[in-house]
Amino acid sequence: MANEELAKTLDYILNRCNERDIEVLAAAVIRRRRDISMFGSMPMAPDPGELAKKISSQLNIEGNIEGLKNSIRDYAIRIIKQEAPELTDEQIDDLTRTWIPGEQSSTGGQNSPGDSKIPREMLVSMIDQFVSFSLGQMEEEEDRALRREMGPWPDKYWKSFPQVIRLLLSDYIKGEINEKEYKTRLALALRM
């Protein structure tokens, strides 16, 4: 079946794509490569909402909330290590901080949304998704999937972006800077 899908996809690319379609496909390939480099061959990042449902159905929720949060965090870490063994402990810590609100890092300090460090590759992917959504270019299916996973994901993404990224995104989305200038500034901001 995969070969049939591949053949159809290649036929579409080689015989029917216009220039805009090629740009969309190129962006999708870049994003998929980023996802594979971060999460291995998994189709997508583990779904924190599904993890929480699975755990809550397996746990006896008579304990305290802190114990439940720690159980969920430990379970998420186990799944991530199993599915993406190439990630460092720091990257896993960053992912769990992003996915599990109000949880503590392994160092024991409480993290607020503004001071968590997001791995660069993940930040780039989040920025791409946010811009695509904000400019009305995101597929409805991708938006629905993100909302199923995280609820109001655009708000969560926005709150997690560093201030310099927020300002840059605002300028670009409002049309105050062109795409070339946006990409140049974004590359500089991501090096900071």
Legacy VTK file of the C-alpha trace (Angstrom):
# vtk DataFile Version 3.0
C-alpha trace
ASCII
DATASET POLYDATA
POINTS 192 float
0.000 0.000 0.000
2.827 2.393 0.812
4.266 1.856 -2.658
0.896 2.693 -4.211
0.681 5.895 -2.142
4.248 6.771 -3.101
3.500 6.227 -6.786
0.411 8.458 -6.589
2.352 11.121 -4.733
5.211 11.077 -7.224
2.757 11.210 -10.124
1.117 14.265 -8.589
4.464 15.988 -7.956
5.943 15.224 -11.358
2.890 15.726 -13.536
0.342 18.037 -11.920
2.005 20.364 -9.369
2.174 24.080 -9.948
4.834 26.293 -8.373
2.793 27.016 -5.225
2.127 23.295 -4.693
5.856 22.597 -4.995
6.576 25.210 -2.287
3.998 23.613 0.022
5.435 20.142 -0.604
8.996 21.371 -0.008
7.947 22.921 3.307
6.204 19.676 4.282
9.333 17.649 3.483
11.492 20.004 5.572
9.058 19.756 8.482
8.913 15.962 8.245
12.713 15.752 8.247
12.770 17.907 11.402
10.191 15.639 13.043
12.161 12.520 12.120
15.369 14.035 13.492
13.623 14.841 16.779
11.302 11.872 17.207
12.810 9.140 15.064
10.524 7.270 12.711
7.429 7.926 14.820
4.652 9.481 12.729
4.430 12.372 15.197
5.366 13.361 18.730
3.695 11.389 21.513
0.245 12.798 22.253
0.289 14.144 25.826
-3.507 14.136 26.019
-3.664 10.471 25.074
-0.900 9.682 27.568
-2.872 11.402 30.331
-6.081 9.501 29.445
-4.231 6.208 29.356
-2.604 6.811 32.725
-5.740 8.051 34.441
-7.623 4.937 33.305
-4.860 2.734 34.761
-4.302 4.611 38.014
-6.279 4.573 41.212
-6.784 8.333 41.624
-7.071 8.316 45.398
-3.614 9.818 45.854
-2.762 13.502 45.842
-2.531 15.679 42.721
1.266 16.024 42.987
1.662 12.253 42.975
-0.553 12.011 39.913
1.435 14.710 38.088
4.677 12.899 38.885
3.221 9.600 37.637
2.123 11.218 34.392
5.526 12.864 33.940
7.378 9.587 34.606
5.137 7.731 32.186
5.667 10.391 29.493
9.442 10.206 29.976
9.389 6.408 29.641
7.384 6.625 26.399
9.645 9.332 24.949
12.798 7.363 25.800
11.293 4.260 24.236
10.114 5.987 21.054
12.937 8.547 20.641
16.077 7.195 22.335
18.245 9.728 20.469
16.884 12.650 22.551
19.034 13.928 25.396
17.748 14.114 28.961
17.607 17.906 28.624
15.444 17.673 25.484
13.136 15.191 27.196
12.898 17.498 30.216
12.019 20.409 27.896
9.348 18.353 26.142
7.695 17.248 29.361
7.775 20.832 30.683
6.017 21.971 27.510
3.442 19.170 27.524
2.631 18.853 31.220
1.592 22.269 32.585
2.946 23.317 35.956
5.221 20.334 36.286
8.661 20.611 37.776
11.924 19.965 36.026
14.206 17.204 37.225
16.203 19.898 39.020
13.155 20.514 41.208
12.439 24.137 40.238
8.963 25.221 39.161
8.825 26.383 35.570
6.698 29.184 34.225
5.817 29.254 30.514
8.115 32.180 29.824
11.311 30.717 31.255
11.281 27.203 29.793
13.837 26.494 27.101
12.392 24.814 24.039
14.789 22.818 21.862
15.663 24.852 18.764
14.247 22.295 16.305
10.975 22.148 18.191
10.803 25.955 18.402
11.292 26.217 14.624
8.513 23.690 14.044
6.195 25.542 16.450
6.947 28.861 14.715
6.226 27.301 11.301
2.905 25.938 12.537
1.953 29.244 14.194
2.754 31.296 11.080
0.963 28.823 8.813
-2.124 29.008 11.047
-1.991 32.802 11.407
-1.734 33.347 7.650
-4.605 30.923 6.964
-2.332 28.423 5.209
-2.635 25.550 7.689
-4.664 22.522 6.686
-7.813 22.153 8.814
-6.855 18.568 9.644
-3.521 19.655 11.159
-5.255 22.399 13.191
-7.844 19.918 14.489
-5.123 17.414 15.426
-3.182 20.070 17.336
-6.342 21.215 19.136
-7.154 17.615 20.095
-3.657 17.254 21.546
-3.260 20.602 23.274
-6.515 22.531 23.275
-5.991 26.180 22.308
-2.538 25.508 20.856
-1.992 28.946 19.208
-2.290 30.612 22.643
-0.004 28.045 24.250
2.579 28.438 21.488
2.420 32.238 21.733
2.987 32.179 25.499
5.951 29.830 25.102
7.733 31.950 22.457
10.541 34.245 23.641
9.658 37.951 23.441
11.955 38.571 20.461
10.151 35.843 18.487
6.737 37.277 19.423
7.709 40.713 18.136
9.092 39.268 14.918
5.995 37.139 14.339
3.720 40.126 14.956
5.590 42.230 12.409
5.525 39.482 9.797
1.907 38.444 10.267
0.740 42.094 10.174
2.675 42.560 6.924
5.080 45.128 8.382
8.066 43.126 7.079
8.368 40.926 3.991
9.122 37.200 3.974
12.813 37.618 3.157
13.358 40.064 6.014
11.329 37.837 8.340
13.444 34.769 7.529
16.683 36.711 7.984
15.598 38.114 11.358
14.247 34.750 12.470
17.561 33.040 11.680
19.369 35.681 13.748
16.886 35.412 16.620
17.224 31.643 16.751
21.012 31.952 17.147
20.633 34.047 20.308
LINES 1 193
192 0 1 2 3 4 5 6 7 8 9 10 11 12 13 14 15 16 17 18 19 20 21 22 23 24 25 26 27 28 29 30 31 32 33 34 35 36 37 38 39 40 41 42 43 44 45 46 47 48 49 50 51 52 53 54 55 56 57 58 59 60 61 62 63 64 65 66 67 68 69 70 71 72 73 74 75 76 77 78 79 80 81 82 83 84 85 86 87 88 89 90 91 92 93 94 95 96 97 98 99 100 101 102 103 104 105 106 107 108 109 110 111 112 113 114 115 116 117 118 119 120 121 122 123 124 125 126 127 128 129 130 131 132 133 134 135 136 137 138 139 140 141 142 143 144 145 146 147 148 149 150 151 152 153 154 155 156 157 158 159 160 161 162 163 164 165 166 167 168 169 170 171 172 173 174 175 176 177 178 179 180 181 182 183 184 185 186 187 188 189 190 191
